[in-house]
């Protein structure tokens, strides 16, 4: 139905960009229990930071693919 609406606007439909499947997979963050010690908190914080950096890199790559069209 959306394709019909887009073609009704007058422009030719454009194929969506090809996004590699690995860019659509989630990035792991802290998977353990709620940290109860300073060491666990440090490991959890590092895992969360690593996961967020991974996600941000993937989003930047997707943005480049989409804007290149």
C-alpha atoms as an extended CHARMM CRD file, in Angstrom:
* protein
*
        69  EXT
         1         1  UNK       CA              0.0000000000        0.0000000000        0.0000000000  PROA      1               0.0000000000
         2         2  UNK       CA              2.8450000000        2.4160000000        0.7740000000  PROA      2               0.0000000000
         3         3  UNK       CA              4.3490000000        1.7970000000       -2.6540000000  PROA      3               0.0000000000
         4         4  UNK       CA              1.0790000000        2.7840000000       -4.2630000000  PROA      4               0.0000000000
         5         5  UNK       CA              0.9770000000        5.9820000000       -2.2060000000  PROA      5               0.0000000000
         6         6  UNK       CA              4.5510000000        6.8460000000       -3.1620000000  PROA      6               0.0000000000
         7         7  UNK       CA              4.0240000000        6.2500000000       -6.8530000000  PROA      7               0.0000000000
         8         8  UNK       CA              0.8290000000        8.2900000000       -6.7360000000  PROA      8               0.0000000000
         9         9  UNK       CA              2.9460000000       11.3220000000       -5.7830000000  PROA      9               0.0000000000
        10        10  UNK       CA              4.4960000000       11.3290000000       -9.2260000000  PROA      10              0.0000000000
        11        11  UNK       CA              8.0810000000       10.2540000000       -8.6410000000  PROA      11              0.0000000000
        12        12  UNK       CA              9.3470000000        6.8430000000       -9.5500000000  PROA      12              0.0000000000
        13        13  UNK       CA              9.7810000000        4.5420000000       -6.5790000000  PROA      13              0.0000000000
        14        14  UNK       CA             13.3890000000        4.0810000000       -5.5290000000  PROA      14              0.0000000000
        15        15  UNK       CA             14.6860000000        0.7940000000       -4.2110000000  PROA      15              0.0000000000
        16        16  UNK       CA             15.6970000000        1.0000000000       -0.5590000000  PROA      16              0.0000000000
        17        17  UNK       CA             19.4210000000        0.9850000000        0.1890000000  PROA      17              0.0000000000
        18        18  UNK       CA             21.0470000000       -2.3550000000        0.8520000000  PROA      18              0.0000000000
        19        19  UNK       CA             22.0760000000       -2.4760000000        4.5060000000  PROA      19              0.0000000000
        20        20  UNK       CA             24.3970000000       -5.3740000000        5.4010000000  PROA      20              0.0000000000
        21        21  UNK       CA             22.8170000000       -7.7520000000        7.9100000000  PROA      21              0.0000000000
        22        22  UNK       CA             25.6800000000       -7.3910000000       10.3940000000  PROA      22              0.0000000000
        23        23  UNK       CA             24.8040000000       -3.7010000000       10.7870000000  PROA      23              0.0000000000
        24        24  UNK       CA             21.2860000000       -4.6600000000       11.8800000000  PROA      24              0.0000000000
        25        25  UNK       CA             22.3130000000       -6.9880000000       14.6980000000  PROA      25              0.0000000000
        26        26  UNK       CA             22.2280000000       -5.7350000000       18.2910000000  PROA      26              0.0000000000
        27        27  UNK       CA             25.4080000000       -4.8690000000       20.1670000000  PROA      27              0.0000000000
        28        28  UNK       CA             25.9420000000       -6.5560000000       23.4980000000  PROA      28              0.0000000000
        29        29  UNK       CA             26.0450000000       -4.5230000000       26.6730000000  PROA      29              0.0000000000
        30        30  UNK       CA             26.1890000000       -5.6500000000       30.2960000000  PROA      30              0.0000000000
        31        31  UNK       CA             24.4510000000       -9.0230000000       30.5410000000  PROA      31              0.0000000000
        32        32  UNK       CA             25.1540000000       -9.8090000000       34.1770000000  PROA      32              0.0000000000
        33        33  UNK       CA             23.2730000000       -9.1350000000       37.3980000000  PROA      33              0.0000000000
        34        34  UNK       CA             23.0850000000       -5.7080000000       39.0030000000  PROA      34              0.0000000000
        35        35  UNK       CA             26.6520000000       -4.8900000000       40.0520000000  PROA      35              0.0000000000
        36        36  UNK       CA             27.2070000000       -5.2620000000       43.7920000000  PROA      36              0.0000000000
        37        37  UNK       CA             30.8840000000       -4.3560000000       44.0140000000  PROA      37              0.0000000000
        38        38  UNK       CA             33.1650000000       -1.7180000000       42.5700000000  PROA      38              0.0000000000
        39        39  UNK       CA             34.8560000000       -4.2830000000       40.3240000000  PROA      39              0.0000000000
        40        40  UNK       CA             31.5300000000       -5.5060000000       38.9420000000  PROA      40              0.0000000000
        41        41  UNK       CA             30.4260000000       -1.9340000000       38.3960000000  PROA      41              0.0000000000
        42        42  UNK       CA             33.6120000000       -1.1740000000       36.4650000000  PROA      42              0.0000000000
        43        43  UNK       CA             33.1120000000       -4.2600000000       34.2640000000  PROA      43              0.0000000000
        44        44  UNK       CA             29.4590000000       -3.3560000000       33.6930000000  PROA      44              0.0000000000
        45        45  UNK       CA             30.3370000000        0.2330000000       32.7880000000  PROA      45              0.0000000000
        46        46  UNK       CA             33.0050000000       -0.9460000000       30.3380000000  PROA      46              0.0000000000
        47        47  UNK       CA             30.5960000000       -3.4410000000       28.7630000000  PROA      47              0.0000000000
        48        48  UNK       CA             27.9380000000       -0.7440000000       28.3740000000  PROA      48              0.0000000000
        49        49  UNK       CA             30.4350000000        1.6880000000       26.8560000000  PROA      49              0.0000000000
        50        50  UNK       CA             31.6680000000       -0.9710000000       24.4390000000  PROA      50              0.0000000000
        51        51  UNK       CA             28.0900000000       -1.7980000000       23.4270000000  PROA      51              0.0000000000
        52        52  UNK       CA             27.2060000000        1.8480000000       22.8850000000  PROA      52              0.0000000000
        53        53  UNK       CA             30.3330000000        2.4680000000       20.8060000000  PROA      53              0.0000000000
        54        54  UNK       CA             29.4730000000       -0.5820000000       18.7000000000  PROA      54              0.0000000000
        55        55  UNK       CA             25.9100000000        0.6790000000       18.1800000000  PROA      55              0.0000000000
        56        56  UNK       CA             27.1010000000        4.1940000000       17.3290000000  PROA      56              0.0000000000
        57        57  UNK       CA             29.5530000000        2.8250000000       14.7520000000  PROA      57              0.0000000000
        58        58  UNK       CA             26.7930000000        0.7750000000       13.1610000000  PROA      58              0.0000000000
        59        59  UNK       CA             24.4580000000        3.7790000000       13.0580000000  PROA      59              0.0000000000
        60        60  UNK       CA             27.1640000000        5.9170000000       11.4640000000  PROA      60              0.0000000000
        61        61  UNK       CA             27.7660000000        3.2510000000        8.8200000000  PROA      61              0.0000000000
        62        62  UNK       CA             24.0560000000        2.9950000000        8.0740000000  PROA      62              0.0000000000
        63        63  UNK       CA             23.8770000000        6.7810000000        7.8520000000  PROA      63              0.0000000000
        64        64  UNK       CA             26.6950000000        6.8120000000        5.2990000000  PROA      64              0.0000000000
        65        65  UNK       CA             24.9620000000        4.1350000000        3.2200000000  PROA      65              0.0000000000
        66        66  UNK       CA             21.6360000000        5.9770000000        3.2670000000  PROA      66              0.0000000000
        67        67  UNK       CA             23.1060000000        9.4260000000        2.5590000000  PROA      67              0.0000000000
        68        68  UNK       CA             25.2020000000        8.0960000000       -0.3420000000  PROA      68              0.0000000000
        69        69  UNK       CA             22.0390000000        7.5260000000       -2.3400000000  PROA      69              0.0000000000
